[in-house]
C-alpha cells in the first residue's frame, strides 16, 4: 500500500484523527492493524494515510457521510474506541471535512 492514498476526484470526505498516545503498546498495534483491515472492507472507504511522531495523525477518506457513520457504528470499531479511551490515548480529536479540491504529482 502506498503511504499516500489514491483518492478519486473530489468531492469526498476526510476523517482526521489526531492523537497523543500513552506509553507502551498494550495491544494497540494489533488492534490498529485489525481496524485498517475492517475499514478497507467498508463500503465507501477510499484510503488512509498515517504518521506518528509526538502527535499521531491518521486521515481516512470516505465517499460520503453515511459511510463514515456506518464505520463509527461497527461493533469491533466501537470496542477499539473504548480501549483507546481507556488504554492507548492521552488525548485525541476527530475532525470530519469535505474535500473539495486536491492536486499533486
HUJONOR-V476491 format. One record per residue. RES is the residue in one letter. PHI is phi as a letter, one per 30 degrees, with the letter a starting at -180 (* if undefined). Layout:
res;phi
RES;PHI
RES;PHI
//
This chain:
res;phi
X;*
X;d
X;d
X;c
X;d
X;c
X;c
X;d
X;d
X;d
X;d
X;a
X;c
X;b
X;c
X;c
X;c
X;c
X;b
X;b
X;d
X;d
X;d
X;i
X;d
X;h
X;i
X;e
X;e
X;d
X;d
X;e
X;d
X;d
X;d
X;d
X;e
X;d
X;e
X;d
X;d
X;d
X;d
X;j
X;d
X;c
X;l
X;a
X;b
X;b
X;b
X;b
X;b
X;d
X;c
X;c
X;b
X;b
X;c
X;c
X;c
X;b
X;d
X;a
X;d
X;d
X;d
X;d
X;d
X;d
X;d
X;d
X;c
X;d
X;e
X;d
X;d
X;d
X;d
X;d
X;d
X;d
X;d
X;e
X;d
X;d
X;c
X;c
X;b
X;d
X;a
X;a
X;b
X;c
X;b
X;c
X;b
X;d
X;d
X;c
X;a
X;b
X;a
X;l
X;b
//
